[in-house]
Amino acid sequence: MRSAILAVALGAASPAMAGNNELTIGSMNRSLRTASANAVTDENLGGVQLGVARQIHLDLVSNLQIWGAIGFASASAEGQLFGMPTTLDELDVTFGGHARYLLHKNLAVFGRLELGPSKSSLAIEGNGHTVSDGRWGAVATGAVGVDLFLIAMSRFSLGARFEMGYVAHSATSLSPAEGASEDMLVLSESQASIGHLDLGGRYYAFSLLSQF
């Protein structure tokens, strides 16, 4: 009888496995504090992010999980440059890993590190014309957070994730120019470099989380 009670107690105290696959979708907000970003907007960079992950069974430490992950993020901000409206856009594709420590079947803390390519785009409107440019660079993200599961079963879990971290972004050289049609001659003088744009900064994100 005592053995049965002990087994039940241990089973209740141990975090339940909720599958090897993970899907997250949510919103993020990044604080832009670099001089190049502040020159074209005084807003934060906001948007959506999507993540998929697969658990890697290494069994290093009890209740510690290691996950391989792929992330997608799309964000934008609006502002002004010398009185002309501007629009910033960013698209990130990242690859990396997560480490999650299960405190309870309904609660876990985690850290993640991801890096990959990032496309930065800038559009400037003025005098009835729009000039724009977009270039690929690199981005690296480091974050810590908390997972809270509302549903935590052996094969399915559903909950929420809150994370805070920092995004390091390569300074991308942009030279906005007006779009041209196929029969239009483009002169180099109509395109001018505005320098390097760095969209790095601190961020926070809130996501819905499912494991299965």
C-alpha positions in Angstrom: 0.0 0.0 0.0 2.8 2.4 0.9 4.6 1.6 -2.3 1.5 2.4 -4.3 1.0 5.7 -2.5 4.7 6.6 -3.1 4.4 5.8 -6.8 1.4 8.0 -7.2 3.1 10.9 -5.3 6.2 10.6 -7.4 4.2 10.5 -10.6 2.3 13.7 -9.6 5.5 15.5 -8.8 7.3 14.5 -12.0 6.8 16.7 -15.0 4.9 14.9 -17.7 6.4 14.4 -21.2 4.2 16.2 -23.7 5.6 15.0 -27.0 8.7 15.7 -29.1 7.3 18.5 -31.3 6.6 22.2 -30.4 4.8 25.0 -32.2 4.7 28.6 -31.1 3.0 31.7 -32.6 2.8 35.1 -31.1 3.8 38.8 -31.1 7.0 40.6 -30.4 8.1 44.1 -29.6 11.7 45.3 -30.1 13.2 48.5 -28.7 15.2 50.3 -31.4 18.0 52.3 -29.8 20.7 52.5 -32.4 21.5 55.9 -34.0 20.7 54.6 -37.5 17.3 53.2 -36.6 16.3 56.3 -34.6 17.2 58.5 -37.6 14.2 57.0 -39.5 11.7 56.1 -36.7 11.0 56.8 -33.1 8.8 53.7 -32.8 9.6 50.2 -31.6 9.7 47.3 -34.1 6.6 45.2 -33.7 5.3 42.1 -35.4 4.6 38.4 -35.3 6.9 35.4 -34.8 6.5 31.7 -35.5 8.6 28.9 -34.1 8.8 25.1 -34.7 11.1 22.9 -32.6 12.0 19.2 -32.1 13.2 17.7 -28.9 16.7 16.1 -28.9 16.9 13.4 -26.3 20.3 13.9 -24.7 19.4 13.1 -21.1 22.1 15.3 -19.7 20.3 16.4 -16.5 17.0 15.3 -15.0 14.1 17.4 -16.2 16.3 19.3 -18.6 15.2 19.3 -22.3 17.2 20.3 -25.3 15.3 21.3 -28.5 16.5 22.1 -32.0 14.5 25.1 -33.4 13.6 27.1 -36.5 12.1 30.6 -36.1 10.4 33.0 -38.4 9.7 36.7 -37.6 8.2 39.6 -39.5 8.2 43.1 -38.0 7.7 46.7 -39.1 7.7 50.3 -37.8 6.8 53.7 -39.2 8.5 57.1 -38.7 9.9 60.2 -40.4 13.2 61.3 -42.0 13.5 65.1 -42.4 9.7 65.3 -42.4 9.2 62.5 -45.0 7.2 59.3 -43.9 9.3 56.2 -43.6 8.5 52.5 -43.3 10.8 49.9 -41.9 10.3 46.2 -42.5 12.3 43.2 -41.3 12.1 39.5 -42.1 14.1 36.9 -40.0 14.7 33.2 -40.5 16.7 31.7 -37.6 18.1 28.4 -36.6 19.3 27.3 -33.1 18.4 25.6 -29.9 16.4 25.8 -26.7 17.2 24.5 -23.2 14.1 24.0 -21.0 14.0 23.0 -17.4 10.8 21.6 -16.1 9.9 22.8 -12.6 6.5 21.2 -12.7 4.3 19.7 -15.4 2.6 23.1 -15.8 5.7 25.3 -15.5 9.1 25.5 -17.1 11.9 28.0 -17.6 13.9 28.2 -20.7 16.7 29.9 -22.6 17.2 30.1 -26.4 19.9 31.1 -28.8 19.2 31.4 -32.6 20.9 33.0 -35.6 20.3 33.3 -39.3 19.7 35.6 -42.2 17.6 38.8 -41.9 16.2 41.1 -44.6 16.0 44.8 -43.7 13.9 47.1 -45.9 13.3 50.9 -45.8 10.9 52.9 -47.8 10.8 56.8 -47.9 8.0 58.9 -49.3 8.3 62.5 -50.5 7.1 64.8 -53.3 4.8 62.2 -54.6 7.5 59.6 -55.0 8.6 56.6 -53.0 12.2 55.3 -52.8 13.1 52.0 -51.2 15.8 49.4 -50.7 16.1 46.0 -49.0 19.2 44.0 -48.3 20.0 40.7 -46.5 22.2 40.6 -43.4 22.5 38.5 -40.3 20.7 38.4 -36.9 21.4 36.6 -33.6 18.8 36.3 -30.8 19.4 35.3 -27.1 16.5 35.1 -24.7 15.2 33.7 -21.4 11.6 33.1 -20.5 8.9 31.1 -18.8 6.4 28.5 -20.2 3.1 28.2 -18.4 0.9 25.2 -19.4 -2.9 25.4 -19.0 -3.2 21.8 -20.4 -0.4 19.4 -19.6 -1.0 15.8 -20.7 1.4 13.0 -21.6 0.9 13.5 -25.4 -0.4 17.1 -25.7 0.2 20.4 -23.9 -1.1 23.9 -24.5 0.0 27.1 -22.8 1.7 30.4 -23.1 5.3 31.6 -23.3 6.7 35.0 -22.2 10.3 35.8 -23.1 12.8 38.7 -22.9 16.1 39.0 -24.7 18.3 40.8 -27.1 18.7 40.8 -30.9 22.1 41.5 -32.4 21.7 42.7 -36.0 24.3 43.3 -38.7 24.4 46.9 -39.9 22.9 46.7 -43.5 24.0 49.2 -46.1 20.9 50.6 -47.9 20.6 52.8 -51.0 16.9 53.6 -51.6 15.9 54.3 -55.1 12.6 54.8 -57.0 11.2 51.7 -58.6 11.6 51.6 -62.3 9.7 49.9 -65.1 11.3 47.6 -67.7 11.5 50.4 -70.3 12.9 53.0 -67.9 16.6 53.9 -67.8 18.0 54.0 -64.2 20.8 56.4 -63.5 23.3 55.8 -60.7 22.7 59.5 -59.6 19.1 58.6 -58.8 20.2 56.2 -56.0 22.1 57.3 -53.0 23.4 55.4 -49.9 21.9 56.5 -46.6 24.5 54.5 -44.7 24.1 51.4 -42.6 20.9 50.4 -40.8 21.1 48.5 -37.5 17.8 47.1 -36.2 19.2 45.4 -33.1 17.9 46.0 -29.6 16.1 44.5 -26.5 12.8 42.8 -27.0 10.0 41.0 -25.4 7.5 38.5 -26.8 4.3 36.7 -25.9 3.3 33.4 -27.7 0.9 30.6 -27.6 2.6 27.3 -27.1 1.7 23.8 -28.0 3.6 20.5 -27.6 2.5 17.2 -29.2 
